[in-house]
C-alpha cells in the first residue's frame, strides 16, 4: 500500500517517523507538510501554504489568545470545530488560498494515488470537506497530537469520513473514549546516553510552549530551591533540535512538565531526556497508569516538586535506579516498531490489510 501522512508541520519529526515506519510492513509511507519545520526536521512534500508561521500571523494568534492552549481537566469535552460562524467563514476564505497551493502540488506529486490518507493533526489538506469528498473511496485516518483536539475540537468532516481515529495524548481518551491510544513513537536507539554526572548537578527543562508545560511555576520553584541547595539550572528554548539534544545531554536531571495545563503525562522532551540517560520528572495522574505500564518518570506536582527534586538531587542511588529504568523503558514502550504494529492491528480489524509481520 501507499500511505500518505499529511500534517501542518513535521513537529518533532513524529509524523515523519510514522511515515517512514510503514516500510517495516512492506508499504510505502510518504510525508506531506503544509509549512516548513521550524526545528529543521524533514518536510517531505512541501505544500508551502501561505499565511502559516509568519510573523504577522503569529502576532494575530497572540492577539486573539490562540497561543494559550490551557484547558482545565474538568472542562475536557468533545466538541466540533467552527461552531462559531465567523471562525468558519474565516477558515473557508483561507481554504481558497490553500487550495491554490495544493493544486500546484497535487498532480505533480500524484497526491490522489495513495491508498491510505493518514491526517496527523485533524486537518485534511484544508479545513472544509472538499478534498475528503475527492478521496472518499480511499482509507482515511486521523491522528491527534498536541492541543488541537482539547482546545479547538474535532474537525466535523473528519469525524464523518475517518474510519480510524487515533490519539497519542493521554487526556484525549477522556474527551473521546472511542479514540485508539498509541504512545508517541520515539527512536531511542538514535541517542547516546551519558555515563557520568557533573560535579555540580545540572537540572534542565525544554518547553516548546511555556504555558503548556507549567514553566512559570517550575522557574519559581527552582529559584526558591537554589537558595537551599546548590545545583545549576538551564532553560532550553529557541534552539534547533540538535542543539537542544546537546544541552540536554549535559544535564543530570530533566523536568518535562507539571500541572494539567495542556494535556497530561509526558512529551517528546521527556522521552529525549530518558534516552540520554537523564532521570526525568513530570506529572501524570494515577488513572493513566494502565496506559503507561512500567512508567519510569519521577512523578511530581506543583505542590511537591521542590521536595521531589531535592530528594533526587541528594540521592545518588535513586538517580541511578531511575536512569536505568528509563533507558530500558524508552527503548521498548515507545519503540516505533511496536507503535506501528498497534496501528496495523487496527488496519487488520478494518479489513485494510491481511496479517503481516515486520
C-alpha positions as CSV (number, residue, x, y, z in Angstrom):
1,X,0.0,0.0,0.0
2,X,0.9,3.6,-0.4
3,X,0.2,5.7,2.7
4,X,0.4,9.5,2.8
5,X,0.9,11.2,6.1
6,X,-0.4,14.8,5.9
7,X,0.5,17.3,8.7
8,X,0.6,21.0,9.3
9,X,4.3,20.9,10.3
10,X,6.6,18.0,10.9
11,X,6.8,19.0,14.5
12,X,9.4,17.0,16.5
13,X,9.5,14.6,13.5
14,X,6.7,12.4,14.8
15,X,4.7,12.4,11.5
16,X,7.9,11.9,9.7
17,X,8.8,8.9,11.8
18,X,5.4,7.4,11.4
19,X,5.6,7.7,7.6
20,X,9.0,6.1,7.5
21,X,7.9,3.2,9.7
22,X,5.5,1.7,7.1
23,X,8.5,0.3,5.3
24,X,8.7,-2.4,8.0
25,X,5.5,-3.8,6.7
26,X,6.4,-3.6,3.1
27,X,4.4,-0.5,2.5
28,X,5.4,2.9,1.1
29,X,4.9,5.8,3.5
30,X,5.2,9.4,2.3
31,X,5.1,12.7,4.3
32,X,3.4,15.9,3.1
33,X,3.7,19.1,5.2
34,X,1.9,22.4,4.8
35,X,4.8,24.6,6.2
36,X,8.5,24.1,6.8
37,X,9.7,22.6,10.1
38,X,10.9,25.3,12.4
39,X,13.2,22.9,14.1
40,X,14.9,21.5,11.0
41,X,13.1,18.2,10.6
42,X,12.3,16.8,7.1
43,X,9.5,18.4,5.2
44,X,8.7,15.7,2.7
45,X,6.4,17.0,0.0
46,X,6.2,20.7,1.0
47,X,2.8,22.2,0.1
48,X,4.1,25.6,1.2
49,X,0.7,27.1,2.2
50,X,0.6,30.9,2.6
51,X,-0.2,32.6,5.9
52,X,1.5,30.0,8.1
53,X,4.0,30.7,10.8
54,X,4.8,34.2,9.5
55,X,5.5,37.0,12.0
56,X,2.2,38.7,11.2
57,X,0.1,35.6,11.6
58,X,1.8,34.7,14.9
59,X,1.1,38.2,16.1
60,X,-2.6,37.8,15.3
61,X,-2.7,34.4,17.1
62,X,-1.2,36.0,20.1
63,X,-3.7,38.9,20.0
64,X,-6.6,36.5,19.7
65,X,-5.3,34.4,22.5
66,X,-4.8,31.3,20.4
67,X,-1.4,30.7,21.8
68,X,-2.9,29.9,25.2
69,X,-3.8,26.2,24.9
70,X,-4.5,25.5,28.5
71,X,-7.7,23.6,29.2
72,X,-8.5,22.5,32.8
73,X,-9.2,18.8,33.1
74,X,-12.7,19.4,34.4
75,X,-13.5,21.2,31.1
76,X,-12.4,18.5,28.8
77,X,-15.2,17.5,26.5
78,X,-15.8,16.6,22.9
79,X,-16.8,19.5,20.7
80,X,-16.7,20.2,17.0
81,X,-14.7,23.0,15.3
82,X,-16.3,26.1,13.7
83,X,-19.4,26.1,15.9
84,X,-18.7,29.9,15.8
85,X,-19.9,31.2,12.4
86,X,-17.3,33.9,12.0
87,X,-14.4,31.4,12.6
88,X,-16.0,29.1,10.0
89,X,-16.2,31.9,7.4
90,X,-12.6,32.9,8.1
91,X,-11.3,29.4,7.6
92,X,-13.3,29.0,4.4
93,X,-11.6,32.1,3.0
94,X,-8.2,30.7,4.0
95,X,-9.1,27.4,2.3
96,X,-9.3,29.2,-1.1
97,X,-5.7,30.4,-0.6
98,X,-4.5,26.9,0.4
99,X,-6.3,25.2,-2.5
100,X,-4.3,27.3,-4.9
101,X,-1.0,26.0,-3.4
102,X,-2.4,22.5,-3.1
103,X,-3.5,22.3,-6.8
104,X,0.0,23.1,-7.9
105,X,1.4,20.1,-5.9
106,X,-1.5,17.7,-6.4
107,X,-0.8,16.4,-9.9
108,X,3.0,16.9,-9.7
109,X,3.2,14.6,-6.7
110,X,0.4,12.2,-7.6
111,X,-1.5,13.1,-4.4
112,X,-4.6,11.2,-5.4
113,X,-2.6,8.0,-6.0
114,X,-2.4,6.8,-2.3
115,X,-4.4,4.0,-0.7
116,X,-4.4,5.4,2.9
117,X,-4.6,9.1,3.9
118,X,-3.3,9.5,7.4
119,X,-4.0,13.0,8.6
120,X,-1.7,13.8,11.5
121,X,-3.3,16.7,13.2
122,X,-7.0,16.5,12.1
123,X,-6.5,18.8,9.1
124,X,-7.4,17.1,5.8
125,X,-5.4,19.3,3.4
126,X,-7.9,22.1,4.0
127,X,-10.5,22.8,6.8
128,X,-13.5,22.0,4.7
129,X,-14.6,18.7,3.1
130,X,-13.8,19.4,-0.5
131,X,-10.7,17.1,-0.6
132,X,-12.3,14.5,1.6
133,X,-15.1,14.1,-1.0
134,X,-12.4,13.7,-3.6
135,X,-10.7,10.8,-1.8
136,X,-13.8,9.3,-0.2
137,X,-13.1,6.0,-1.9
138,X,-9.8,5.7,-0.1
139,X,-8.9,4.7,3.5
140,X,-8.9,7.7,5.9
141,X,-7.3,8.1,9.3
142,X,-7.0,11.0,11.7
143,X,-4.3,11.1,14.4
144,X,-4.4,13.7,17.2
145,X,-1.3,15.2,18.7
146,X,-0.9,18.2,20.9
147,X,-3.5,20.7,21.9
148,X,-5.7,20.9,18.9
149,X,-8.5,18.5,20.0
150,X,-8.7,19.6,23.6
151,X,-8.6,23.3,22.8
152,X,-10.4,23.7,19.5
153,X,-12.3,20.5,19.0
154,X,-12.6,17.8,16.3
155,X,-12.9,18.5,12.6
156,X,-16.6,17.7,11.9
157,X,-15.8,16.4,8.4
158,X,-13.0,14.1,9.5
159,X,-15.3,12.8,12.3
160,X,-17.6,11.7,9.4
161,X,-15.1,10.4,6.9
162,X,-12.3,8.9,9.0
163,X,-12.8,5.2,9.8
164,X,-9.9,5.1,12.2
165,X,-9.3,7.9,14.8
166,X,-6.1,7.7,16.9
167,X,-4.6,9.8,19.6
168,X,-1.1,10.0,21.3
169,X,-2.4,12.3,24.0
170,X,-3.5,10.7,27.3
171,X,-6.2,13.2,28.2
172,X,-7.8,12.9,24.7
173,X,-9.1,9.5,25.9
174,X,-11.3,11.4,28.3
175,X,-12.5,13.7,25.6
176,X,-13.5,10.9,23.3
177,X,-13.2,7.3,24.8
178,X,-13.6,5.9,21.2
179,X,-10.1,7.2,20.2
180,X,-7.5,4.5,19.9
181,X,-4.5,5.4,22.0
182,X,-0.9,4.8,20.9
183,X,2.1,6.3,22.6
184,X,4.3,8.9,20.9
185,X,6.7,6.9,18.7
186,X,10.4,7.5,19.5
187,X,13.7,6.1,18.3
188,X,15.7,5.9,21.5
189,X,18.5,3.8,19.8
190,X,19.5,7.0,17.9
191,X,20.7,8.6,21.2
192,X,23.9,8.0,23.1
193,X,23.2,8.2,26.8
194,X,25.5,9.9,29.2
195,X,27.6,7.8,31.5
196,X,28.8,10.2,34.2
197,X,27.4,13.1,36.3
198,X,28.6,16.7,36.7
199,X,30.3,17.6,39.9
200,X,27.6,20.3,40.4
201,X,24.4,18.6,39.3
202,X,22.5,20.3,36.4
203,X,18.8,20.4,36.0
204,X,17.2,21.2,32.6
205,X,13.8,22.0,31.2
206,X,13.0,22.5,27.5
207,X,9.4,23.8,26.9
208,X,8.2,24.3,23.3
209,X,5.3,26.3,24.8
210,X,5.8,27.6,28.3
211,X,2.1,27.7,29.2
212,X,1.6,24.0,28.2
213,X,4.5,22.8,30.4
214,X,3.9,24.8,33.6
215,X,7.2,26.6,33.1
216,X,6.4,29.7,35.1
217,X,5.7,27.5,38.2
218,X,8.8,25.4,37.6
219,X,11.0,28.5,37.4
220,X,9.6,29.9,40.7
221,X,10.2,26.6,42.5
222,X,13.7,26.3,41.1
223,X,14.6,29.8,42.2
224,X,13.4,29.0,45.8
225,X,15.2,25.6,45.9
226,X,18.5,27.1,44.7
227,X,18.5,29.1,47.9
228,X,18.7,25.8,49.9
229,X,20.8,23.5,47.8
230,X,23.5,24.1,45.1
231,X,22.7,23.0,41.6
232,X,22.8,24.5,38.1
233,X,19.6,25.3,36.2
234,X,19.3,25.6,32.4
235,X,16.2,26.6,30.4
236,X,16.4,25.3,26.9
237,X,14.4,27.3,24.4
238,X,14.6,28.7,20.8
239,X,17.3,26.4,19.5
240,X,17.4,23.8,16.8
241,X,16.7,20.2,17.9
242,X,20.4,19.1,17.5
243,X,21.4,21.9,19.9
244,X,18.6,21.1,22.3
245,X,19.8,17.5,22.5
246,X,23.4,18.6,23.0
247,X,22.3,20.8,26.0
248,X,20.0,18.1,27.4
249,X,22.9,15.6,27.4
250,X,24.8,17.9,29.7
251,X,22.0,17.7,32.3
252,X,21.8,15.3,35.3
253,X,18.0,15.7,35.9
254,X,15.3,16.8,33.4
255,X,11.9,18.3,34.1
256,X,9.3,17.7,31.4
257,X,6.1,19.3,32.8
258,X,4.0,19.9,35.8
259,X,0.3,20.7,36.1
260,X,-2.6,19.7,33.9
261,X,-2.3,22.8,31.7
262,X,-2.5,21.4,28.2
263,X,-2.7,17.7,28.3
264,X,-1.2,15.4,30.9
265,X,1.7,13.0,31.1
266,X,4.9,13.4,29.1
267,X,6.0,14.7,25.7
268,X,8.9,14.2,23.4
269,X,11.1,16.4,25.6
270,X,10.7,13.8,28.4
271,X,11.5,10.9,26.0
272,X,14.7,12.7,24.9
273,X,15.8,13.1,28.4
274,X,15.2,9.4,29.2
275,X,17.1,8.3,26.1
276,X,20.0,10.4,27.1
277,X,20.2,8.7,30.4
278,X,18.8,11.6,32.4
279,X,16.3,10.9,35.2
280,X,13.2,12.9,34.4
281,X,10.4,14.5,36.4
282,X,6.9,15.0,35.1
283,X,3.3,15.0,36.4
284,X,0.9,12.3,35.3
285,X,-2.4,11.4,37.1
286,X,-2.6,7.9,38.5
287,X,-5.6,6.9,36.4
288,X,-3.2,6.8,33.3
289,X,-1.1,4.0,34.8
290,X,-3.0,1.4,32.7
291,X,-1.9,3.2,29.5
292,X,1.8,3.5,30.6
293,X,3.0,0.2,32.0
294,X,6.4,0.3,33.6
295,X,6.2,4.2,33.7
296,X,9.8,5.4,34.5
297,X,9.2,9.1,35.2
298,X,9.5,10.6,38.7
299,X,6.0,11.9,39.4
300,X,5.7,15.4,40.9
301,X,3.2,18.2,41.1
302,X,3.4,21.9,41.7
303,X,2.8,21.2,45.4
304,X,5.7,18.7,45.9
305,X,8.1,19.5,43.0
306,X,10.6,21.2,45.4
307,X,10.7,18.1,47.7
308,X,10.9,15.6,44.9
309,X,13.7,17.5,43.1
310,X,15.6,18.0,46.4
311,X,15.5,14.2,47.1
312,X,16.6,13.4,43.5
313,X,19.5,15.9,43.8
314,X,20.7,14.3,47.1
315,X,20.1,10.6,46.4
316,X,22.7,9.3,44.0
317,X,21.4,5.7,44.2
318,X,17.9,6.7,43.3
319,X,19.1,8.7,40.3
320,X,20.9,5.6,39.1
321,X,17.9,3.4,39.5
322,X,15.7,5.9,37.6
323,X,18.3,6.3,34.9
324,X,18.5,2.5,34.3
325,X,14.7,2.1,34.4
326,X,14.2,5.0,32.0
327,X,16.7,3.7,29.4
328,X,15.0,0.3,29.3
329,X,11.5,1.7,29.1
330,X,12.2,4.3,26.4
331,X,13.8,1.7,24.1
332,X,10.8,-0.6,24.4
333,X,7.5,1.1,25.1
334,X,7.5,4.0,22.5
335,X,9.5,1.9,20.0
336,X,8.1,2.8,16.6
337,X,8.1,-0.8,15.5
338,X,5.7,-1.6,18.4
339,X,3.6,1.5,17.8
340,X,3.3,0.8,14.1
341,X,2.3,-2.8,15.0
342,X,-0.6,-1.5,17.0
343,X,-1.7,0.8,14.1
344,X,-1.5,-2.2,11.7
345,X,-3.6,-4.1,14.2
346,X,-6.3,-1.6,13.7
347,X,-5.8,-1.8,9.9
348,X,-6.4,-5.5,10.1
349,X,-9.6,-5.1,12.1
350,X,-10.9,-2.8,9.4
351,X,-10.0,-5.2,6.7
352,X,-7.5,-2.9,5.1
353,X,-4.6,-5.4,5.3
354,X,-4.2,-9.1,5.9
355,X,-1.9,-10.5,8.6
356,X,1.6,-9.0,8.3
357,X,4.7,-9.1,10.4
358,X,7.5,-6.6,10.3
